[in-house]
Amino acid sequence: MTVIELGEYNVPIEPDPPARPEFNPRNVRRFLLAGVVLACLLLLGAGGPHAAPLVRDVWSVPMTDQDSMSVRGDGIFLLRDTGAGRVRLTAYEPATGAVRWARESAGIVSWMRQGEEAGLLLIPGDEKLATVEFEDGSQGQVAWGINTTALDSRTGRQLWKTAGEAQAAAATSVLLAERDSSGNYVSVRLVDARTGAEIWQRPAGGALHLIVKNEGPSPTLIVLASNDGRATVLRYADGSLIAQKKLPWSAGSDDDDTYLSVVEDLVLVSRNYWQRAVVTAYRTGSLERLWETETGAYSYVSECGPVLCITDGALLRGLDPRTGREVWNRSGASGGAAPVGDRLIASDGADPPAQVVLDPATGEQIGSGGIGWLMRYEAYQNSVVLLHRIYDQGPLRDAVDHLDLTTGEITRVGQLQSSADVQQGWRCDSTGRYLACQRDALLVITAVG
């Protein structure tokens, strides 16, 4: 271990009995020999290896509620508060728990940005807070980092540290943004993923929203919008201006406000009023207006493969992204839906939620689904993992189930040896066949299947 300072009835017809054979001593010897062989086989079978359980804990380390983790394909990373204003970041091999590297640094760090595309861990520094008003009118706080430190996820080596908070990462670059004291964006900057050298920089004009549009795993466009409706679209690769336009907007009041989302090739502006909202779709590359539809207030819009999903109260609607026309609707899916492969997984939003598999083109349910918390919207061997608390079988346990994306059916794989803390929000994640959960003041890694 290297420690580095940071900076899964037909009855057969019996034939007539054969004629009784004459006594033959050789038959007796053969019978006895066969019996000895059978006994040996039974003894060997009883003493042979047993199949391993499909759910089994493989390693664990201490973890408190003040610690945080990042579970990725390239490792499991635990950020631990060591006290006295210092933190320790440790990288573990998912299969064995072997420590790959560890670093200590001064300061308070409570979260990490993903940077797996570039082989990075992006660590925010000098965290700031600002009070903001959310889409439902309630107030809360937003946290961001004044600067970002990039670590190589394989070695833990610090590659660079620079001003700005990481917004997105590609294989060779990272997008950073700087904010003012209110949390609005004042500039955006693209840097080289390995060196931190600046590629381009542009002012953001105090934008309230900054959203990055991806094509597959790669970022392609950046959409900025201020609270008066001024929208700007930049090319991710070089920062060049693609489109700029003032869109119908509301600055926010007691009975209306506006928020922005980017789904597929659309910029969606949702203007919320009392008990209703108007969603207008614009083409991302040109900000050309395409269509408009009315929904319930503060409906959630998301990408669902060939359709757009709008979660409107307890109703899930699938819209044609080209026209805004409703293709299908389904009641009881207040928890929304998300694509996994070529399927959708929809939830009823209960505690614990019901999860069902849908055909995104038709909205039809496939299989019966099941109850449980979805660990991640990524399939492993065509299934996703659900956790479900069991209350009536002695000590509290959590069932581990597989939801098959082809059949839509649930298979009970096993149980965790101790319960995950559902009251604290599960604090579980997964990567491949490994499930990581905080359980009894431990981070426990469990092999599933």
C-alpha positions in Angstrom: 0.0 0.0 0.0 1.3 3.4 -0.9 0.3 6.4 1.2 0.7 9.8 -0.7 0.1 13.2 0.6 -2.6 15.0 -1.4 -2.6 18.0 -2.1 -27.6 -15.7 -8.8 -48.7 -38.9 -15.4 -48.2 -41.8 -17.1 -47.6 -45.0 -15.4 -45.2 -47.2 -17.4 -46.5 -50.5 -18.6 -44.5 -53.2 -16.7 -43.3 -56.1 -18.8 -43.9 -59.7 -17.8 -41.4 -60.7 -15.1 -38.3 -62.5 -16.5 -37.6 -66.1 -15.8 -35.7 -66.5 -12.5 -32.1 -67.1 -13.2 -30.1 -69.9 -11.8 -27.8 -69.3 -8.8 -24.4 -68.1 -10.0 -21.6 -67.2 -7.6 -20.2 -64.7 -10.1 -23.4 -62.7 -9.8 -23.0 -62.5 -6.1 -19.4 -61.1 -6.5 -20.6 -58.6 -9.1 -23.4 -57.5 -6.8 -21.1 -57.0 -3.8 -18.5 -55.2 -6.0 -21.2 -52.8 -7.3 -22.3 -52.1 -3.7 -18.8 -51.2 -2.7 -18.4 -48.8 -5.6 -21.8 -47.2 -4.9 -20.9 -46.7 -1.2 -17.6 -45.1 -2.2 -19.3 -42.7 -4.6 -21.8 -41.7 -1.9 -19.0 -41.1 0.6 -17.0 -39.0 -1.9 -20.1 -37.0 -2.8 -20.7 -36.2 0.9 -17.2 -35.1 1.4 -16.8 -33.2 -1.9 -17.0 -29.4 -2.3 -20.3 -27.6 -2.0 -21.4 -24.9 -4.4 -20.8 -21.4 -3.0 -23.9 -19.3 -2.1 -25.0 -16.9 -4.7 -24.9 -14.0 -2.3 -21.8 -13.9 -0.1 -19.8 -11.2 1.6 -16.2 -11.0 0.3 -14.6 -8.2 2.3 -15.4 -5.2 4.5 -13.8 -2.1 6.0 -15.0 0.4 8.6 -17.3 3.2 7.4 -19.3 5.8 9.3 -22.1 8.1 8.4 -19.6 10.9 7.8 -17.8 8.9 5.2 -18.7 8.6 1.5 -18.0 6.1 -1.2 -17.8 6.0 -5.0 -18.4 2.6 -6.6 -17.1 2.3 -10.2 -15.9 -0.2 -12.7 -12.3 0.8 -12.1 -12.4 0.5 -8.3 -14.3 1.2 -5.0 -13.2 4.5 -3.4 -13.8 5.4 0.2 -13.4 8.9 1.5 -13.1 8.9 5.3 -13.0 11.8 7.7 -10.0 11.1 9.9 -10.7 14.1 12.2 -8.7 17.3 12.9 -9.7 18.6 9.5 -8.1 15.8 7.5 -9.6 13.3 5.1 -8.2 10.0 3.7 -9.1 8.6 0.3 -8.5 4.8 -0.2 -8.9 2.8 -3.4 -9.8 -0.8 -3.2 -10.0 -3.7 -5.7 -13.7 -4.7 -5.9 -13.1 -8.4 -6.0 -10.6 -8.7 -3.1 -10.6 -5.6 -1.1 -6.8 -5.2 -1.7 -5.8 -1.6 -1.1 -4.5 -0.2 -4.4 -3.5 3.2 -2.9 -4.3 5.7 -0.2 -3.9 9.4 0.2 -4.4 11.9 3.0 -5.1 15.6 2.7 -6.1 18.6 4.8 -9.6 20.1 4.5 -13.2 18.9 4.5 -14.3 16.9 1.4 -17.7 15.2 1.6 -18.2 14.0 -2.0 -16.5 13.1 -5.3 -17.3 13.8 -8.9 -17.2 11.0 -11.4 -14.5 10.9 -14.0 -14.3 7.3 -15.0 -14.4 8.1 -18.7 -11.0 9.7 -18.3 -9.6 7.4 -15.6 -9.9 10.2 -13.0 -11.2 10.9 -9.6 -12.3 14.6 -9.5 -12.2 15.9 -6.0 -13.9 19.3 -5.1 -12.0 21.6 -2.8 -12.9 24.7 -0.7 -16.6 23.8 -0.7 -19.1 26.6 -0.7 -22.9 26.8 0.0 -25.6 29.0 -1.3 -29.4 29.2 -0.6 -31.4 28.4 -3.8 -35.1 28.0 -4.6 -36.0 24.6 -6.0 -38.6 24.0 -8.8 -41.4 23.3 -6.3 -40.9 26.6 -4.6 -39.1 25.3 -1.6 -35.7 26.5 -0.6 -32.5 24.6 0.1 -28.8 24.8 -0.3 -26.5 24.0 -3.2 -22.9 23.0 -2.6 -20.0 23.4 -5.0 -16.3 23.3 -5.0 -14.1 26.4 -5.7 -11.4 24.2 -7.2 -10.9 20.6 -8.5 -8.1 18.1 -7.9 -7.7 15.4 -10.5 -6.3 12.0 -9.3 -5.3 9.1 -11.5 -7.8 6.4 -10.4 -5.3 3.5 -10.9 -2.4 5.0 -9.0 -3.8 7.8 -6.9 -1.2 10.2 -8.3 -2.3 13.9 -8.4 -2.3 15.0 -12.0 -3.5 18.6 -11.6 -5.4 21.1 -9.4 -7.2 24.1 -10.8 -10.0 26.6 -10.2 -13.6 25.6 -11.0 -16.0 22.7 -10.3 -16.1 19.6 -12.6 -19.3 19.5 -14.7 -18.5 16.7 -17.2 -15.7 14.4 -18.4 -14.8 12.8 -21.7 -12.0 10.4 -22.4 -9.5 13.2 -22.9 -11.0 16.3 -21.3 -12.9 17.7 -18.3 -15.4 20.6 -18.3 -15.0 23.0 -15.3 -17.2 25.9 -14.3 -16.8 28.8 -11.8 -19.6 30.3 -9.9 -20.3 33.6 -8.1 -21.4 33.9 -4.4 -25.0 33.2 -5.4 -24.1 29.9 -7.1 -24.7 31.2 -10.6 -22.2 30.3 -13.4 -19.7 33.0 -14.4 -17.4 31.0 -16.7 -16.9 27.6 -18.3 -13.6 26.1 -19.2 -12.4 22.9 -20.9 -9.1 21.4 -19.8 -7.0 18.4 -20.8 -7.8 15.4 -18.7 -4.2 14.4 -18.0 -2.5 17.7 -17.6 -5.2 20.2 -16.7 -4.0 22.5 -19.4 -6.7 24.9 -20.7 -8.2 24.0 -24.1 -10.8 26.9 -24.2 -12.7 29.2 -21.9 -15.9 31.3 -22.3 -17.9 33.6 -20.0 -21.2 32.1 -18.7 -23.0 35.4 -18.0 -24.3 34.4 -14.6 -26.3 31.4 -16.0 -28.6 29.7 -13.6 -28.5 26.4 -15.5 -25.6 24.5 -17.1 -26.4 21.2 -18.7 -24.2 19.0 -20.9 -25.7 17.0 -23.8 -24.1 13.7 -24.5 -24.1 11.5 -27.6 -23.5 8.0 -26.2 -20.8 8.4 -23.6 -19.3 11.6 -25.1 -20.3 15.2 -24.3 -21.1 17.2 -27.4 -22.9 20.4 -26.4 -23.2 22.7 -23.4 -26.5 24.5 -22.8 -26.5 27.6 -20.5 -29.6 29.5 -19.5 -30.0 32.6 -17.3 -33.1 33.4 -15.1 -34.5 35.7 -17.8 -34.6 33.1 -20.5 -31.3 33.9 -22.3 -30.1 30.5 -23.7 -26.7 29.8 -25.2 -25.5 26.6 -26.8 -21.8 25.9 -27.1 -19.8 23.1 -28.8 -18.1 21.0 -26.1 -15.0 20.3 -28.1 -14.0 23.9 -28.8 -16.4 26.2 -27.0 -17.7 27.8 -30.2 -21.1 29.4 -30.2 -23.8 27.2 -31.9 -26.9 29.1 -31.0 -28.2 31.9 -28.8 -31.8 32.9 -28.2 -34.1 34.4 -25.6 -36.8 31.8 -24.8 -40.2 32.3 -23.1 -39.3 32.2 -19.4 -40.4 33.3 -15.9 -38.1 34.6 -13.3 -40.0 32.9 -10.6 -42.7 34.1 -8.2 -45.2 32.7 -5.7 -47.2 31.0 -8.4 -44.9 30.4 -11.3 -41.3 29.6 -12.3 -39.3 27.9 -15.0 -36.6 25.3 -15.3 -34.6 23.7 -18.0 -33.7 20.2 -19.1 -31.8 18.6 -22.0 -33.1 15.3 -23.3 -31.8 13.6 -26.4 -31.6 16.4 -29.0 -34.1 18.7 -27.3 -33.9 21.6 -24.9 -37.0 21.5 -22.8 -38.3 24.6 -21.0 -40.9 23.8 -18.4 -42.9 26.9 -17.2 -44.8 26.0 -14.0 -48.0 27.6 -13.0 -50.6 26.8 -10.4 -51.4 23.0 -10.9 -50.1 22.9 -14.5 -47.0 23.4 -16.6 -46.3 24.2 -20.2 -43.4 22.2 -21.7 -41.8 23.7 -24.9 -39.3 21.7 -26.9 -36.5 23.4 -28.9 -33.9 21.7 -31.2 -30.6 21.7 -29.3 -28.4 22.7 -32.1 -30.5 25.7 -33.3 -33.0 26.5 -30.4 -35.7 26.2 -33.1 -39.1 25.8 -31.5 -40.6 22.3 -32.3 -43.7 21.6 -30.1 -45.4 22.4 -26.9 -47.6 20.4 -24.5 -49.3 20.9 -21.2 -48.6 18.7 -18.1 -49.1 18.8 -14.4 -46.9 21.3 -12.5 -43.3 20.2 -11.8 -43.5 17.1 -14.0 -40.2 15.3 -14.5 -39.0 14.8 -18.0 -36.4 12.1 -18.9 -35.0 10.1 -21.8 -36.7 6.7 -22.3 -35.1 5.3 -25.5 -37.4 6.0 -28.4 -39.8 8.2 -26.4 -39.6 11.0 -23.8 -41.0 10.1 -20.4 -43.0 12.7 -18.4 -43.8 11.7 -14.9 -47.0 13.7 -14.2 -48.2 13.0 -10.7 -49.0 9.2 -10.7 -49.2 9.1 -14.5 -46.2 8.1 -16.7 -46.5 9.3 -20.3 -44.4 8.4 -23.3 -44.2 11.2 -25.9 -42.9 11.2 -29.4 -39.8 13.4 -29.1 -40.3 14.8 -32.7 -43.8 16.0 -32.2 -44.7 15.9 -28.5 -47.6 13.6 -29.3 -48.5 11.1 -26.6 -47.6 7.6 -27.6 -48.7 5.8 -24.5 -49.5 6.4 -20.8 -49.4 4.3 -17.7 -50.9 5.0 -14.3 -49.2 4.3 -10.9 -45.7 5.1 -12.0 -45.1 8.2 -9.8 -41.5 7.2 -9.3 -40.8 7.7 -13.1 -38.9 5.4 -15.5 -35.3 5.1 -16.8 -33.9 3.1 -19.7 -31.7 0.1 -19.0 -30.5 -1.5 -22.3 -33.5 -1.6 -24.6 -36.1 -1.7 -21.7 -37.5 0.7 -19.2 -37.7 0.1 -15.5 -40.6 2.0 -14.0 -41.3 2.6 -10.3 -44.4 3.5 -8.2 -42.3 5.7 -5.9 -43.5 3.8 -2.8 -41.3 2.8 0.2 -40.1 0.3 -0.8 -41.0 0.8 -4.5 -42.5 -1.7 -7.0 -40.3 -2.0 -10.0 -41.6 -3.3 -13.4 -40.1 -3.7 -16.8 -41.7 -1.9 -19.7 -41.4 -1.9 -23.5 -40.4 1.7 -24.2 -42.1 1.7 -27.7 -45.6 0.7 -26.3 -45.5 1.2 -22.5 -46.6 -2.4 -22.1 -45.5 -4.2 -19.0 -43.3 -7.2 -19.4 -43.6 -9.8 -16.6 -44.8 -9.2 -13.1 -41.8 -7.2 -11.7 -41.2 -7.0 -8.0 -40.6 -5.0 -4.9 -37.2 -3.5 -4.0 -34.7 -0.7 -4.3 -32.9 -0.6 -7.6 -29.2 -0.5 -7.0 -28.1 0.9 -10.3 -29.5 1.5 -13.8 -26.9 -0.7 -15.3 -27.5 -4.4 -16.3 -25.2 -7.2 -15.4 -25.8 -10.5 -17.3 -29.2 -9.0 -18.4 -30.5 -8.4 -14.9 -30.5 -5.6 -12.3 -30.2 -6.0 -8.6 -33.0 -5.1 -6.2 -32.8 -5.0 -2.4 -35.9 -5.6 -0.3 -36.2 -5.6 3.5 -37.6 -8.9 5.1 -39.4 -8.3 8.4 -41.0 -11.7 9.3 -38.1 -14.1 9.3 -36.2 -13.5 12.6 -33.5 -10.8 12.6 -33.9 -8.0 10.0 -32.5 -9.1 6.6 -32.4 -7.7 3.1 -33.3 -9.9 0.2 -31.2 -9.7 -2.9 -33.3 -10.2 -6.0 -32.5 -10.2 -9.8 -35.0 -8.4 -12.1 -34.6 -10.1 -15.5 -34.8 -7.5 -18.3 -36.1 -10.1 -20.9 -38.8 -11.7 -18.9 -39.6 -9.0 -16.4 -39.6 -11.5 -13.6 -38.0 -11.6 -10.2 -35.6 -14.3 -9.0 -34.5 -14.4 -5.3 -30.8 -14.8 -5.3 -30.2 -14.7 -1.6 -30.0 -12.5 1.5 -27.4 -10.1 3.0 -25.8 -11.5 6.1 -26.7 -8.3 8.0 -29.1 -5.6 7.1 -28.3 -2.4 5.2 -29.5 0.7 7.0 -32.7 1.6 5.1 -33.5 4.4 7.5 -30.3 6.2 6.3 -31.2 5.8 2.6 -29.6 2.4 2.0 -26.1 3.9 1.1 -25.7 1.1 -1.4 -24.3 0.9 -4.9 -23.1 -1.7 -7.3 -20.6 -2.4 -10.0 -20.8 -5.6 -12.1 -21.5 -8.5 -9.8 -20.4 -6.6 -6.6 -22.8 -4.9 -4.3 -21.4 -2.3 -1.9 -23.5 -1.3 1.2 -22.9 0.4 4.5 -23.9 -2.1 7.1 -23.3 -2.0 10.9 -20.6 0.7 10.6 -18.9 -1.2 7.9 -18.6 -0.9 4.1 -19.4 -4.5 3.1 -18.7 -5.8 -0.5 -21.0 -8.6 -1.5 -20.6 -10.9 -4.5 -24.0 -11.5 -6.2 -24.3 -14.5 -8.5 
